[in-house]
């Protein structure tokens, strides 16, 4: 891993917004799932939550979401479990839904810990989820359409959240808030993807990544890695 990539990864990890997230309720189209996760990464979200529509769809959408190795997708068995989990972290839960008490999404204070609920493509958010949410929000529209694609809607809301947080200086941290084990995992997998893949295949633990972005491991570990035909001097 060269110095530039190491610096980029460490800077990205320091800017992660651990109290901002999205929860996808039964979003089932893989390209929408992938787009939501990609946007989450772009605005600095580290975890997103999901309740999949069925076991049959779980594999397809999970694979799509997993294509972004920088964002963890946490699966819940029910929307009740998902909302309980984020509220336990002190998050306000916002539901994208047109109702009498809905407010413009730009009127929300996103510097507070926040989870945004995004519903299924055709039917939207379920009544159970709406009952659990703290506030309904809408994206104002003056044309003939009444709704936006779920990935487009999530992008608009998340970038408003980013704007507010940027203005509040919430992206200016110099140190990562992730636990050390998670930092180390991301540094190794992001900086040495081939070595990481081989280590997983061989059932080997990841080595420590030092302050220079270099893996530190004993000769026994390197010998096990070299037995796969990969060099310890791999660069990214």
N, C-alpha and C positions, 0 to 999 in steps of 0.2 A: 504494500500500500504506500503510495507516494505521499509526500507532505501535504499536497493540496487536497487530496481526497480525505486524509485524516482530519485536516482542519475543517473541511466541509461537513463531515459526519459529526464531529464534536460540536460544531456550531449549531447544526440542525437539532441535535439532542438537547442542547441548552434552551432552545426556543420552543420546545414541545409544550403545548397547552394541555395540562393534565386534567383540568376542570372544565373542558369543553369537549362535547362528544355528540354523536348522532346515533339514534336507534332506528334501524330499519325494521318495520313490522310487516312481515310477509311480502317484502319486495322480492319478486321471483325471476325477473329477467336478468341473466348474468351480466349483460353489458351495462345495465343500470347499477347493479351492485358494484361492478368494477369502477364505474364513473364516480359513484359516491365515495368509495374508499380512496380513489385517486385525489379527489378534491379534499378529503379529510387530511391526507398527507400534505397537500399543498399549503393548507392553512395551519399546519403544525399540530394536528390531532394525533395522538398516539394510540388510542383505543376507540373502536366503534363497537356498537352492540347490535345484535340482530336476533329476530325471531323468524325462523324460516317457515314457509307455508306448508311444507310437508317433508317427510323423510326422503321422498323420491327426488325432490328439488334440492335437498340439502347439499348433496355432493356437487351438483353443478354450480350453485351459487357460492358455495364455500370455496371451490377451486378458483372461481373468478375473483372473489375477494382476496384470496390468498396470493394472488399474483403480485400484490404489492407487499413486499417483505418488511416494509417499514411501519406498517400499521397492523395492530393486533385486532382481529375480529373476535369478539366474545359472543358466543351463542347462548341463548336462553331458551328454556322450554316453553315459556309463556311470556306474554307482554307484562303480566303482573310481576313475574320474577325480574324482568328487565328493569321495570320502573322502580321496583323496590331496591335493586342494586344501585342505580344511579342516585336515588333519593338518599340512600345511606351515605353517599358521598357529599351530601348537602347541595345537590343540583336542583335548579328549577327545571321543570319539564314542560317544554313547549310543543304543542300539537299544531301541525299545519292543517287548518280546518276552517272553512267558512261557517261562522255561527254568529249569533247576535252579539256575543261578547268578545268576538275576535278583534285583535288590534293589528295595525300595520306592523309587519315584522321589523321595521326600522325603528319603532318606538320602544323596543325592548332593550334593557340594559344587559348586554352580553359580556360585560366584565364580571358579572356574577357567574358562579359555577352553573353551567347550562348544558342540558341535553335536549336535542331537537328530535322530535318523533316524525318520521317520514313513513307514510302509509303505502299500501299495495297499489300498484299502477292503475288498476281499474276501479276498485271500490274505495280506495283511500284508507284512512285510519279507522280501526274498529271502534265500536261504542265503548267497549271495555277500556281501550287505551284513552279515549277522550275523557272518560270519567276519572282516570288516574292523573291526567295532565293538570298542571297548574294554570295554564293559559293557552287559549287558542290564538294562533297568529295567521295572517293572510298576506299574500303578495298582491298588491293592488293591480287590477287589470282594467283597461279601458277599451279593449277590443271585443271581439265576439267570443273568443275562447274563454273558458271558465277555469282552466287549470293548466299547469305546466308539467312537463315531464319531471318525474321525481328527482332525477339527477340534476336537472337544470334548477329546480326549486331549491334543492339542498345547497347547490353552489352559490346561489344568490344570498341565501341566509348566512351561510358560513363566511362568505366574504364580507358581509356586514359585520359579523362578529369579529372577524380579523381586523377590520378597519377600526372598530371601537377599541379593541385590545391594543392595537398598534399605537393609537393615540394616547392610550393610558400607560404606555411603556411596558406592557406585559410581555413583549418579545425581546426585551433588552437584557435578560438574565445572562450571566457569564458562566453559570454552573448548571449542570443537568440535575433535574429533580428525580430522575429515574433511580431505582435502586441499582447498586453496583453490578449485580449479576446481569440485569437486563442491559445495562450499558455495555458490559463486556460482550454479551451475545451479539448485540447489534454491531459493535465495532469489528468483531471477527467475521460475522456473516457478510457485512457490508464491505469490509476491506479485503477479505480473502475468501470470496465466494466458492472457489474451487476447493480450497483446503477445507472449508466448512462442510461442503457436501461430502468430501471423502471422510472427514472425521465422523459425520453422522452415519455414513455407510459402515464404517469400521467400529462404531460404538465407542469412539474415543472422546474423552472430555475436551472441551475447547481450551486452548492455552490462554494464559493471561496476555492482554494487550497492554504494553507499557506506555509511558507518557510520550514516547516517540512514535507510537502507532505500530510497534513491532511485536510479533508474538513471542512469548517466552515459554519455552517448554524444555523438558530434559531430553537427553539423547534417545531414551527409550521411546518417547512419543514420536520423535522425528523418524526413528527407524521404522516404526509401525506405519507412518505416513508414506515413507519412501518405498515401502513394500508394495504400495498400490501403483507405483510408477510415477508419482508426482514429486517434484522437487520442493525442498524447504525454501527455496529462494523465489517462489512464485511472487510476481509483482502484479499489482492492480493499477 
